[in-house]
Amino acid sequence: MSLQTAQPAAGQSQAELKRHYLPALRLRFKSEVNRLTSGGMLRLLGIRPDAEDLAFLMSYLYIYHWLRQQVATPFRGEVLASFSKGSRGFLIRLLDEAEDAGDFIQGYIAHWLNADDDGPVQRQQLQRLLADCHNDPQALTRRVLTLWDELGLLQKTPAKTYSELGHLERDRYREMLGEADQQRLALVDALPDQPVKPGRFSKLGLIPAMGCPQTCRHCMFIWRPPSKDQPGAGPVMELVDSLTDSVLFTGGDLTRHMDHFYRAIREMPHIRTFAILLNGDFAVDKKTTNEALRRMTGALEKRPKKWTRASILLQISFDEFHQEVVIGKDGRLKERIPVSRIANIVEAAPRYSRIQLCLLHKQTHLNFSMDLFKRGVFNRLVEELGRRKHQLQILSTTPAPRQKVNPMSPGQRGQLVKDASFVLSRYPDRPILFTSSTIDAYGRAETLEAGEFVKDQGLLQDILAGRVPEGEVFDIDMMFWFSGWVTLFSAVHICLGNLHQDGAETILARQRKDPLTQALHRFDLRLLEIYREARDDLDPIIANSTGPHHLFHVITESADVRLHMMRRLVESTDHPES
């Protein structure tokens, strides 16, 4: 499939950014309205005699507050304008113009009191609500405002919510290798060792530091452990080099830690693939981009010829969240990470034969058709490359192994595009990879709206029923932090110890024989029942889980719960009949 677009004027003007900003917010607005009015608010209201009469009004009261949190005032009217026609036009005007929530409710009441048509169900609902308040509009307004406060919805600004989530995340990190974790690891150390499996690990991770200057709304991490005064990275690199042929540098965005990456290429003779995850923000212009890629290639070329020939897998985050158009501190529109910077990388990478570029994307409703490449952030990339006289050709697409629910059509399941490859016409022999994955809703992602991302709840239900698809695992390969921590790929809160203090032999033995690690690896359902012994919130956790990885991550976040799980797993090993 060949992709070409008209070429708008170069440069990211406010008008051009608005062309992306307004449709994205209109889509979110529409999705939230549909979610709430099709049963979402009714579920939030719970069991109360007049819940059905309240649901429509409360849905739009929610939207009133949502608009003021999510849409900058100068753009609110433009976001709403395309919804202003038809029978609900009065609601759109109220959403835009009402001075406060009480004014919105009173405007809603006044509209139906003055309406000529007796037919709409919303008028009948309002009449019943008014009758319960002795036909006093002020009394009904007070009642609805009281109910809104009781529901506790949208009471905090996004910044306040992120701050509270960040404090919880900080507390979890501070528990790592604390008293409960040390007791858990002592139980592991007391177990008989397991045989060393032949061969090498398929991959291992290196984390020089955890950090990223961006604040993407879908990010799983908010608070990052400080990384100052860390021990030397040499022993960590030496160990990892002895254990695997493939290493992934990660930890948020590593732009400020590239010297560690270049050093690894120079000092790890057995590695064939050096993968690194970056957000692309480094590619401020073509010159800077090429300098970075030349340094990567230069490091490869300086490796002794007797060493394993190595290549680089350059993974760049690229999706509707990293490239979201947002309001800057100056009140002007801006891209979180400009698409032009991703275009700089896409344009340059094909010229470097030992660098394989892969764009990492998060699944949305667009993945359910080839619209993935014709709309949204990918289309913005095509437009930017088109300005530079490039034509982009889609070579292949691969569907996800399972059907999933389209978040914009909750009752609709379908196949979605997971992976793809494409080329620039000038470089037909240099494919660029594209891979799309789901979002686990913890960290900032916990606050995403339901219509914004794809969940893997079908897989979750299969696993809860004991049907684990072949090859589907919780990734327990090790991540080696330069600070000394050794954690799991799919759970950076589960620590196997401190490499600098405990030594490599102990760490590797723990990974082989740790019952909790192995239970996670196979999605052992016993962990759910053990969790239920320690906490009473398993049912809502399952209900809110976006997939099995999210579920098993959440139930192991507490050090005390991890210790309880370890004790119970050890007991079941000692007494298998129980």
N, C-alpha and C positions, 0 to 999 in steps of 0.2 A: 504494500500500500504506500503510495507516494503522497507526501503531505507538503502542500504549498499554501501560503496565505497571501492576502493582500499585504502590502508593506506600508504600514502607517509611518508617519514621520519619526525619525530617530529620536531617542531620548525619552525618559520617563516623565512626561509632563503630568500635571495634576489631572488634566482631562483624561489622559490615557490610563492613569492609575484608577480614576473613578470608574472607568469602563470595566474594570475587574472588581473593584470594591463593592459597587452597588449590587450587581447580580449575585455576588456571593452572600451578601447580607439578606437580600430578598429571598434567596433559597433557604437560608437558615430561619428567617421569619416564617415563611410558608410551612416549613417542616415542623416548627414548634407549634404553630396554630393547629396543624393537622393532628399532631400527636396529642395535644391537650384536648381538643374537641372531639376526638374519636375514642375517648375512653381514658386518656392519661390523667386528666383532672378528676374524673369520677373516682378513679382508684386512689388518688391522693386524698380525696374527701372522706373515703372510708364509709363505714356504716353510719349513716345519719338519715333521718326520714326524708329530708328535702334535698338530698345530695344531687339527684337528677335535675332538680330545678335550679340549683346553684352552679352546676358544672360549667355551663356556657359562660355566664358572667365571670366566674372565677378564672376561667381559661383566659379571657381577654384582660382581666386584671393582672394576671401573671405576665401576659405579653406587654402590658403597659410598663411594668417594672423591667422586664427583659430589655425592651427597647432603650430604656434609659441607662442600663448597664452596658449594653453591647454596641449601641449605635451613637456616634458622636452627634450632638444636637444639630450642627449645621447640615448634616446629611439625612436626618431622620425623615424629613418631608419627602426627599427624593427616593428613599428606600420604600416608603409607603405609597408613593404616588401611583404606582402601577396596580395597586389593589383598591383604589378609591371608587371604582365604578361598581354598580350593582347594589343589591339589597343591603350589603354590609358597609357601604360607603360611609354611613354615619359613624360606624365603629372606627374606621380608619381616621376620620377627622378627630374623634375623641382621643384616640391613641396619640395623635400628633399634638393636639392643642390643649388637652386638659392640663391644668396647672399642677394638680397633684392627684393622688389616688382617689380621694374623696370627690374631687371635681369630676373625675372620670365616671365614678359610680353614679353620681347625681345626673350627669349627662345621659348615661345609659337609661336610668329610670325615666327621665323626662322624655326621652325619645319615644319609649313605648307607651307612656301615658298620653302622648299627643298624637300617636299614630292612628290612622284611620282604619287600617286593616286589622281585623280580629284574628286573621288566620295564622300568622307565624307562631311556631311553638314557643319561641323565645318570649313573645308577649304574654302567652298564657303562663309560662313559668314565672315571669315577673309578677303577674297579677297574684299568683298564689303566694309568692314570697312577700309581697306587700300586705296581703290579707293577714299573714302571720305576724306582721308588725303594725296591725291596726291601721293599715293604709297610710302609714306615715313614712314618706320618702327619707326623712332624716334618720328615723329609727332604723330603717333598712340599711341605709348607708353605714351607720355605726355598727350594725350587726356584721355586715360584710367586711368592714375594716378589722373588726375584732377577730373574725374567722381567719382573715389573711394573716394576722399576727400569730394566731394559734398554729397555722400550718408551718410557719417558719421558713417560707420559701423566699429565695433571693433577698434575704435580710442583710447579707454581707456583700461588700464589693468584691469583685474578682481578686483584687490585690490582697484584701483581708483573708479571703479563703485560701489563696496560695500561701500566704504567710503561715496560717495555721497548719496547713498540710506540710509545709517545709519544716515546722517545728516538730511535727510527728516523725518526719523522716530523719531529722537530726537525732531525735531520741533513739530511733532504731539503730542508727549507726553507732551511737554511744554505747548501746548494749552489746555490740559486737566484741567478742572476746572478754566480756565482763564475767561476773561470777557465774551466771547461769550457763553461758557458753563454755566456760572452763569446765564446769561439771559435766556438761554434755560431751566434751571432747575427752575427758577422763574416762567416761563410759566407753567411748569408741576405742581408746587406747588399750583398754582392758580386754577387748575382744580378740579372739584368735585372728592372725593375719590371713588374708586371702591370697591365692596365687597371683603372681604378676602375669597379666595377659600378654601374649606374644605381640610383637609389633610395637608401633608407636601411636601416640594419640593422633586422631585425624586432624585436630587443631587445638591450639591453646591460645589464651588471651594474655595480652600485656596491657596494664593500665598505668601509664606514667603518672596520671592525675585525673581526678574527676572534676570537670568544669566546662562551662559553656557560657559565653556572654549573652546568648539569645534567651528569650523567654517564650518559646513556642508553646501554644496552648495544649498540644498533645504530648508534651514531654513527660516521661515517666519519672524524671528526677527534678527536684527543686533545690534541696540543700545538698551541697557537695562537701565531703570531708576535706579539710585543709591538707595541702601536700608539701608544705615547707619543711626543710630540714629532714628530707628523706635520706635513707642510706643509699649508697651507690647502687646503680642499676646493674652493674656488671655481673654479680652472682646470679641475679634473677635471669638475665639473658642467657647466661651460660647453661643454667639448668634447663630452661625452656628449649634451648637449641638441642639438648641431648634427648628430648622427649618427643619431638614432633617435627614434621616437615613444613607445617603451615602455622603461621602466627597472625593473630589479629590485634592490631593496636587500636584500642578504643578507650572510652572514658569521657564521653561528651564530644566536644570538638577539640582536637589536638593541635590546632594551628600553632599555638604557642609552645608546643613541645616537639616540634619536628626534628630537633637535633637528636632526640632519643631514637626516632625512627631511622634517621640516617646512620646513627651509630649501630643500631641493630643490624642493618644491612651490611655494614662493614665487619661486624664481630660475630655473626651467627652463621657459621659455614654450612650447616646442614639444612637450612631452611630453603625450601623451593618457592614458597609463596609468602610474600610479605603483604598482608592486607591492612589497610588503614581506613578508618571511618572519619570523614571530615564533613563539615556542613557547607563547604564551598565558599564561605565568606572571604577566604584568603584571595580569591581570584578577582581582585579589584579592577584589574585591567588586563589586557592581553600580555603586556610585558611581564607583569608580576606572575601571571599564570604560567607562562612559559619558563620563567626562571625557576619556579617551584618544581615543575615537571622535569626540567633539566637536572636539577639537584637530585631528584629521585633516580633518574637514569644514571647520572654520574656516580652515585653511590653503588649502583649495581655493577657498573663497568669497572670499578676499582676493586671488586672482589677478586682474589687470586683465581686463576683459571682452573686450578685443581679442585676448587670448592664446587659444591653443587650449583648448577646454573639456576639462578633465581629470577623471579618476575614480581611485579607489584600489582596487586588488585586494589585499585583506587575506588573506594566506595564513597559516593557523595549523596547526602540526604537531599531529596527533591520531592516535594509534595505540596498539597494545598495548605499545609501549616507552616513549613519552613519558608515558603514563598508567599505567605498571606500578606495582603495589603492591609495595613493598619494605620492608625493615627499616631503620628510622632508627637514628641513633647511640644513641638512648635505648632501643633494643631493641623499640620499638613499631612497629606497621605504619603506613605512610603511603603516599600516592600520590606518585609522583615529581613530576608536575604534576597537581594535582587536576582531576578531571572537572568539578567545580563551576565552575572558572575557565573552562573551555571553554564550559560552559553559559551563563555570564555573557555571553560574546561572542556566542554563537548567539542568545541572547535579545535582546541589544541591537542587533546589526548590522542587522536588517531595518528599523529606524527611521531609518537613515541612507542616503538614496537614492543617494548618490554613492560609497558603499562597497560593494563586492561581496566577500562573505566566501566563502572557499574553504578547506575542511579538507583538509590533505595527509596521506595515510595510507600505510602500508607494507603490502604484500600478505602475507597469511598463509593458512593452510588455510581460514579462514572465507570468503575471497573466492570460493571455488568454488561458493557457493550463496547464497541470500538469507539464510542464517544470518549473513552479514556484518552485517546490520542487526538481528538478533534475539539475538545473543550477543556476548560480548567487549566491547570498549571502546565500540562504538556503542550497544549495549544499555544500558550504564551511563549514557551521555549521555541516552538516552531516559528512563531511570528518573529522572535528576536533573531533567530538564525536566518530567516528569510530576509531581514533587513541587511544581513551580511552576504546576501546572494547565495546562501546554502539551500539545498533541497534535502529533505530528510525522508528516508525510505524505511518503512517498517519491514523487516525481513521475516520475523516469525513471532507468534504469540503462543503461549501455553496456558491452558486453563488451570484453575485451582482444582485439587483432587476431589473436592466436595462442593456441592451446591451450598450457597449461603443466602441469608435473608437480605434483600435490598433495604438499606436503612431509610430510603425515601418512600418505600412501598412495603411497610412492615409485614403484610400478608403474603408477599411475593418472594419465592425462593428462585434462585437461578445460578447458572454457571457464571463465573467471573474470570477476567484476565488476571493471571498472577505474574507471569514472566513474559518478557519480550526481548527482542534484539532489533537494533536499527543501525543504519549507516548514514553518513553524509555522502551525497552523490560524488563529492570530490575524493572520497576515501572508501570506495566500494568494498575493499578487502579488509576493512578495520571495523568490525561490528562493535557496537556499544551495547552493554547489557542493561536491562531494566527489570527490577524485581520488586514485587508489591506484597506487603504483609499486613496483618491485622495489628490493631493497637490494643495493648493491655492497659486497661483503664485504672492505672494508679499514678500517683504524682499529679501533675497538672491535668493529665488525661482523665482523671476522675471527674472533672467538671465539664467534660465535653457533652454537647447535646446529642441526643440519640440519633438524629438524622445525619450527623457529621462523619460517622465512621462505621465500618463493617465489623460485626462481631462474629465469633466462631462458636455460637451456642449450639449448633448442630453437633459439632465435635464434642462439646462439653456434655451434651445429653448422652451421646454414645459412650463416653468414658464413664459417666455416672452409672450407666447401665452395665458396665463391665466389658464393653466392646471397644477395646483400644485398637485402632487401625494399625496394620503392620507398618513399622518404621516410625510411628508417632511416639516421641519420647519427650520427657522434660530434660533439657540439655544440662548435663552435669559436668561437662568438660570444664577444666579449671581456668580461672582468670587470676593471673599473678600481678598483684599490685606492687609497684616499686616501694611502697611503704612496708611491704612484707606480708600483707594480707593475701590469703588465697581463698577465693570465693568461686561460686558456680556461675556458668554462663547465664542461666535462666533465673538466677537468684543471687544477686550480689550481697544480700543480707545474710546468707548462710556461709559462714567462714570456717575453713578447715584448720585455721591456725595462722601463726605468723612465721613465715619462712625463715626470717633472720633469727628468730628465737628458738623455734622448734626443730628446724632442720628439714632438708628435703625428704629424707627417708621417712620421717614421721608423717609429714604432710601427704606423701604419696600413699602410705599405708592407710591413712584415714580415708582417703578418697576411695580406696578399694573396699574397705570393710564397714564404712559408716552406714548403719541401717537406714538412717533418715535420708541420706543422699540416694541410696539405692531405691528406697521406696518412692521418692520423688521421681526418679528416672522412669519408673514404670507406671506412674500415676496410681499408686497403691491406694485403693479406697479405704483401707484401714485408717489412713491418716485423717480422713473426714470424721470417722467415729471417735478417734482419739481426741481430735480437736473438740468435738462436742462434749467430751468429758471435762474439758478445761474452760470452755466458753459457751455462752448461750445464744450466739449470733450466727451460727452456721447457715441457717435457712436464708436470712437476708443476704449473706455473703454469696451464697450460690445464686440467688435470684439476681444479684447485681453483677455477677461475673461475666466478663466478655468472652471468656474461653477457658479451657482447662489450665493453661499456663497461668493465667491471672488468678484463678481460684487457688491453685496450689502455692502460688506466691503469697497470696494474702494470708492463708491459714498458717504460714510459717514465719510471719514477720516478727512475732514476739519471741524474745529469747526464752521466756518462761514456758511458752507453749512448745518451743523446740525441745527444751529439756524434758518436758512431760512426754512428748512424742518419743524421744529417745528411750526414756525409761520403759515405756510400754512396749516399744519394739524389741528392746533387749529382753524383757520378760517373756514375750511371745517366742523369742528364739530359744530361751532357756526351757520354756514349757510349751512346746508346740501344740500339745493337745488342748491348751486353753484358748 
